[in-house]
Amino acid sequence: MEIRAEKLEIAYGDYTAVANMDLRVEKGKITSIIGPNGSGKSTVLKGLTRLLDYKRGAVWLDNRSIKDFTPKELACHIGVLPQIHSAPPDFQVRELVGYGRVPHQKWYARHSEEDEKIIDWAMHATGVWPLREKSIHECSGGESQRVWIATVLTQQPEILFLDEPTTYLDISHQMEMMRLIKRLNRENGIGVVMVLHDLSHALEVSDWIVVIKDGEKYDEGKPCDVITTKMMREVYDVECDIVRLPGREKPIIAYREIC
């Protein structure tokens, strides 16, 4: 399965936020969308998932326009976790995670035995099984983010879209989140498309990186081919070195001293 954007243009009123965007994301790969604040990263993700309508162009899921899918049909193929999400204060973790099964059910149906197995799997896969009877509002930031990912996973999506999944998390929980995302991809074959600010995370876990600058695609490719000193200078306006250390497969970004 793949999602493909062709000549995508998205506008907020008279302001064009994304223009002339060609992009393809595939099941089985981790794709990260990076770029400065306000460059259009989240707008691109919303356009790919029909959270925002587009002014021109097209988005295809395989060979079918994404506009032709019903919401329930689309939710059986893709799962989306936006930056901001909320749940009623009395919801327990298991109850919230169970709502991810709604796209697979008739409106009057209760959870089947198969639904319960998938809910249990999602909670175990994300490490929130011990929290299952806890109120979602009693969970820490890291716990809550894993609960929401479990909720999306119960949809059994082929591609998971995450908008800045490490926002508001401390370094330890950020690393935990990246490990979880990589494990879901490698062990379960779930494609992941995520907007990231931390370029070190993008280098570490991505198979493919798309760089957005001023609403247009600046570059895309394998992490080590895309994250270069030239790109950092032209897109982020910072000077750095890309350093390879002994014993490490991926390079690191060494920023120049602040004078």
SEFI-308975 format. One record per residue (C-alpha): residue in three letters; x, y, z. Coordinates in steps of 0.001 Angstrom, whole numbers, always signed. Example, Ala and Ser with C-alpha at 12.3 -4.5 7.8 and 13.67 -1.06 7.14 Angstrom:
% SEFI-308975
ATOM | resn | east | north | up
ATOM | ALA | +12300 | -4500 | +7800
ATOM | SER | +13670 | -1060 | +7140
***
This chain:
% SEFI-308975
ATOM | resn | east | north | up
ATOM | MET | +0 | +0 | +0
ATOM | GLU | +1124 | +3551 | -698
ATOM | ILE | -239 | +7067 | -384
ATOM | ARG | +766 | +9452 | -3140
ATOM | ALA | +303 | +13214 | -3392
ATOM | GLU | +510 | +14918 | -6774
ATOM | LYS | +886 | +18693 | -7199
ATOM | LEU | -787 | +19191 | -3826
ATOM | GLU | -1772 | +22732 | -2871
ATOM | ILE | -3343 | +23592 | +483
ATOM | ALA | -4481 | +27058 | +1482
ATOM | TYR | -5844 | +28773 | +4580
ATOM | GLY | -8080 | +31407 | +3036
ATOM | ASP | -5889 | +33457 | +696
ATOM | TYR | -2665 | +32111 | +2217
ATOM | THR | -1108 | +29166 | +395
ATOM | ALA | +567 | +27004 | +3032
ATOM | VAL | +1682 | +24152 | +765
ATOM | ALA | +2272 | +24319 | -2976
ATOM | ASN | +3241 | +21953 | -5769
ATOM | MET | +3839 | +19041 | -3387
ATOM | ASP | +4679 | +15648 | -4870
ATOM | LEU | +5123 | +12986 | -2219
ATOM | ARG | +4869 | +9224 | -1800
ATOM | VAL | +4818 | +7230 | +1425
ATOM | GLU | +4838 | +3441 | +1588
ATOM | LYS | +3668 | +795 | +4000
ATOM | GLY | +6609 | -811 | +5779
ATOM | LYS | +8794 | +2311 | +5879
ATOM | ILE | +9370 | +5023 | +8472
ATOM | THR | +9107 | +8396 | +6748
ATOM | SER | +9883 | +11593 | +8663
ATOM | ILE | +8801 | +15053 | +7543
ATOM | ILE | +11154 | +17749 | +8803
ATOM | GLY | +11561 | +21501 | +8364
ATOM | PRO | +11537 | +24770 | +10316
ATOM | ASN | +8548 | +26019 | +12306
ATOM | GLY | +5808 | +27232 | +9989
ATOM | SER | +7226 | +25489 | +6933
ATOM | GLY | +4076 | +23424 | +6334
ATOM | LYS | +5007 | +20024 | +7806
ATOM | SER | +1799 | +19438 | +9751
ATOM | THR | -250 | +20852 | +6886
ATOM | VAL | +1240 | +18262 | +4536
ATOM | LEU | +434 | +15461 | +7002
ATOM | LYS | -3153 | +16708 | +7348
ATOM | GLY | -3529 | +16891 | +3583
ATOM | LEU | -2294 | +13316 | +3154
ATOM | THR | -4842 | +12066 | +5687
ATOM | ARG | -7835 | +14194 | +4635
ATOM | LEU | -7858 | +16194 | +7852
ATOM | LEU | -7501 | +19214 | +5573
ATOM | ASP | -9010 | +19667 | +2140
ATOM | TYR | -6692 | +20631 | -671
ATOM | LYS | -7180 | +23409 | -3182
ATOM | ARG | -5449 | +21719 | -6114
ATOM | GLY | -3802 | +18405 | -6901
ATOM | ALA | -4720 | +14931 | -5733
ATOM | VAL | -4002 | +12381 | -3017
ATOM | TRP | -4213 | +8696 | -3917
ATOM | LEU | -4389 | +5646 | -1681
ATOM | ASP | -2991 | +3069 | -4070
ATOM | ASN | -4932 | +3934 | -7244
ATOM | ARG | -8049 | +5381 | -5601
ATOM | SER | -8602 | +9026 | -4707
ATOM | ILE | -8579 | +9527 | -962
ATOM | LYS | -11756 | +11605 | -1371
ATOM | ASP | -13640 | +8503 | -2522
ATOM | PHE | -13208 | +6681 | +804
ATOM | THR | -15806 | +6885 | +3542
ATOM | PRO | -14339 | +7913 | +6930
ATOM | LYS | -14706 | +4345 | +8254
ATOM | GLU | -13083 | +2866 | +5140
ATOM | LEU | -10153 | +5263 | +5390
ATOM | ALA | -9709 | +4557 | +9101
ATOM | CYS | -9223 | +863 | +8285
ATOM | HIS | -6173 | +1776 | +6180
ATOM | ILE | -4579 | +4721 | +7986
ATOM | GLY | -4381 | +5793 | +11625
ATOM | VAL | -3796 | +9431 | +12544
ATOM | LEU | -2591 | +10868 | +15850
ATOM | PRO | -2677 | +14697 | +15763
ATOM | GLN | -702 | +16969 | +18070
ATOM | ILE | -3724 | +17752 | +20252
ATOM | HIS | -6094 | +15063 | +21519
ATOM | SER | -8465 | +14775 | +24451
ATOM | ALA | -10780 | +12286 | +26136
ATOM | PRO | -13581 | +12570 | +28706
ATOM | PRO | -12130 | +12741 | +32243
ATOM | ASP | -13799 | +9517 | +33420
ATOM | PHE | -12377 | +7333 | +30625
ATOM | GLN | -10213 | +4424 | +31662
ATOM | VAL | -7259 | +3483 | +29480
ATOM | ARG | -8810 | +237 | +28242
ATOM | GLU | -12054 | +2003 | +27358
ATOM | LEU | -10231 | +4652 | +25333
ATOM | VAL | -8049 | +2111 | +23515
ATOM | GLY | -11191 | +134 | +22647
ATOM | TYR | -12600 | +3069 | +20698
ATOM | GLY | -10040 | +2394 | +18010
ATOM | ARG | -12132 | -622 | +16958
ATOM | VAL | -15103 | +1540 | +15917
ATOM | PRO | -14166 | +1668 | +12179
ATOM | HIS | -14395 | -2144 | +12051
ATOM | GLN | -17774 | -2409 | +13775
ATOM | LYS | -21433 | -1860 | +12992
ATOM | TRP | -22831 | +1107 | +14883
ATOM | TYR | -24814 | -1131 | +17218
ATOM | ALA | -22115 | -3761 | +17788
ATOM | ARG | -20252 | -4446 | +21014
ATOM | HIS | -16675 | -5659 | +21164
ATOM | SER | -16298 | -9154 | +19788
ATOM | GLU | -13773 | -11696 | +21009
ATOM | GLU | -11549 | -10678 | +18089
ATOM | ASP | -11862 | -6997 | +19077
ATOM | GLU | -10814 | -7830 | +22630
ATOM | LYS | -7750 | -9713 | +21364
ATOM | ILE | -6700 | -6740 | +19228
ATOM | ILE | -7226 | -4299 | +22118
ATOM | ASP | -5094 | -6498 | +24382
ATOM | TRP | -2405 | -6741 | +21685
ATOM | ALA | -2291 | -2955 | +21220
ATOM | MET | -1921 | -2360 | +24966
ATOM | HIS | +829 | -4962 | +25280
ATOM | ALA | +2625 | -3659 | +22162
ATOM | THR | +2729 | -113 | +23547
ATOM | GLY | +3445 | -1116 | +27134
ATOM | VAL | +216 | +298 | +28590
ATOM | TRP | -1311 | -3007 | +29724
ATOM | PRO | -465 | -2278 | +33395
ATOM | LEU | -2378 | +1028 | +33054
ATOM | ARG | -5568 | -506 | +31638
ATOM | GLU | -7783 | +337 | +34647
ATOM | LYS | -6264 | +3763 | +35201
ATOM | SER | -8009 | +7007 | +34199
ATOM | ILE | -6411 | +8529 | +31115
ATOM | HIS | -6095 | +11799 | +33033
ATOM | GLU | -4035 | +10084 | +35751
ATOM | CYS | -1391 | +9058 | +33192
ATOM | SER | +1880 | +10930 | +32761
ATOM | GLY | +2724 | +12613 | +29466
ATOM | GLY | +4715 | +9633 | +28216
ATOM | GLU | +2077 | +7147 | +29365
ATOM | SER | -710 | +9168 | +27781
ATOM | GLN | +1070 | +9366 | +24434
ATOM | ARG | +1544 | +5589 | +24414
ATOM | VAL | -2149 | +5113 | +25267
ATOM | TRP | -3182 | +7258 | +22307
ATOM | ILE | -881 | +5308 | +20000
ATOM | ALA | -2452 | +2089 | +21300
ATOM | THR | -5876 | +3545 | +20485
ATOM | VAL | -4833 | +4233 | +16894
ATOM | LEU | -3196 | +796 | +16615
ATOM | THR | -6472 | -963 | +17404
ATOM | GLN | -7702 | +352 | +14051
ATOM | GLN | -5074 | -1994 | +12585
ATOM | PRO | -3853 | +651 | +10134
ATOM | GLU | -1396 | -119 | +7393
ATOM | ILE | +206 | +3313 | +7813
ATOM | LEU | +338 | +5292 | +11052
ATOM | PHE | +545 | +9110 | +10852
ATOM | LEU | +1993 | +10923 | +13887
ATOM | ASP | +2188 | +14700 | +14215
ATOM | GLU | +5137 | +15552 | +16484
ATOM | PRO | +4764 | +12466 | +18733
ATOM | THR | +7502 | +13586 | +21151
ATOM | THR | +6059 | +17043 | +21894
ATOM | TYR | +6026 | +17838 | +25645
ATOM | LEU | +7982 | +14667 | +26491
ATOM | ASP | +11282 | +14711 | +28370
ATOM | ILE | +14377 | +13176 | +26784
ATOM | SER | +13861 | +9751 | +28346
ATOM | HIS | +10268 | +9513 | +27133
ATOM | GLN | +11244 | +10857 | +23711
ATOM | MET | +13728 | +8018 | +23306
ATOM | GLU | +11153 | +5537 | +24583
ATOM | MET | +8684 | +6824 | +21983
ATOM | MET | +11225 | +6454 | +19160
ATOM | ARG | +11996 | +2886 | +20250
ATOM | LEU | +8284 | +2079 | +20277
ATOM | ILE | +7766 | +3506 | +16789
ATOM | LYS | +10732 | +1599 | +15397
ATOM | ARG | +9585 | -1638 | +17040
ATOM | LEU | +6042 | -1311 | +15666
ATOM | ASN | +7493 | -805 | +12218
ATOM | ARG | +10110 | -3555 | +12304
ATOM | GLU | +8096 | -6222 | +14137
ATOM | ASN | +4593 | -5545 | +12827
ATOM | GLY | +5270 | -4032 | +9408
ATOM | ILE | +3273 | -876 | +10120
ATOM | GLY | +4293 | +2072 | +7956
ATOM | VAL | +4935 | +5270 | +9911
ATOM | VAL | +4819 | +8863 | +8690
ATOM | MET | +5693 | +11438 | +11321
ATOM | VAL | +6410 | +15116 | +11639
ATOM | LEU | +9566 | +15596 | +13715
ATOM | HIS | +11443 | +18586 | +15088
ATOM | ASP | +14355 | +16620 | +16517
ATOM | LEU | +16687 | +15895 | +13612
ATOM | SER | +18716 | +13432 | +15679
ATOM | HIS | +15588 | +11299 | +16045
ATOM | ALA | +14924 | +11607 | +12321
ATOM | LEU | +18449 | +10414 | +11539
ATOM | GLU | +18203 | +7536 | +13984
ATOM | VAL | +14891 | +5906 | +13049
ATOM | SER | +13882 | +7003 | +9546
ATOM | ASP | +14127 | +5047 | +6321
ATOM | TRP | +13194 | +8130 | +4305
ATOM | ILE | +13173 | +11854 | +5058
ATOM | VAL | +11214 | +14654 | +3395
ATOM | VAL | +12421 | +18226 | +3965
ATOM | ILE | +9855 | +21030 | +3724
ATOM | LYS | +10859 | +24668 | +3340
ATOM | ASP | +8390 | +27539 | +2882
ATOM | GLY | +5573 | +25184 | +1932
ATOM | GLU | +7494 | +23346 | -768
ATOM | LYS | +9565 | +20188 | -861
ATOM | TYR | +13237 | +21071 | -559
ATOM | ASP | +14584 | +17530 | -765
ATOM | GLU | +13834 | +13891 | +43
ATOM | GLY | +15838 | +10709 | +324
ATOM | LYS | +17719 | +8486 | +2742
ATOM | PRO | +18614 | +10222 | +6030
ATOM | CYS | +22371 | +10379 | +5453
ATOM | ASP | +21832 | +11772 | +1958
ATOM | VAL | +19367 | +14440 | +3047
ATOM | ILE | +20657 | +15713 | +6401
ATOM | THR | +23798 | +17506 | +5266
ATOM | THR | +25636 | +20663 | +6276
ATOM | LYS | +24303 | +22328 | +3104
ATOM | MET | +20688 | +21470 | +3936
ATOM | MET | +21105 | +22626 | +7533
ATOM | ARG | +22472 | +25938 | +6345
ATOM | GLU | +19891 | +26551 | +3614
ATOM | VAL | +16805 | +25277 | +5438
ATOM | TYR | +17522 | +25890 | +9128
ATOM | ASP | +20085 | +28684 | +8819
ATOM | VAL | +22493 | +26955 | +11205
ATOM | GLU | +26095 | +25849 | +10867
ATOM | CYS | +26976 | +22310 | +11916
ATOM | ASP | +29066 | +19269 | +11130
ATOM | ILE | +27699 | +15813 | +10363
ATOM | VAL | +29994 | +13515 | +12338
ATOM | ARG | +30471 | +9763 | +12164
ATOM | LEU | +31621 | +8184 | +15417
ATOM | PRO | +33291 | +4775 | +15822
ATOM | GLY | +30798 | +2079 | +16706
ATOM | ARG | +27768 | +4061 | +15552
ATOM | GLU | +25893 | +3196 | +12372
ATOM | LYS | +24203 | +6612 | +12094
ATOM | PRO | +26042 | +9960 | +12151
ATOM | ILE | +25283 | +12712 | +14645
ATOM | ILE | +24747 | +16431 | +14186
ATOM | ALA | +27393 | +18576 | +15904
ATOM | TYR | +26177 | +22160 | +16053
ATOM | ARG | +28748 | +24948 | +15994
ATOM | GLU | +29376 | +26934 | +19152
ATOM | ILE | +27131 | +29886 | +19920
ATOM | CYS | +29334 | +32960 | +19921
***
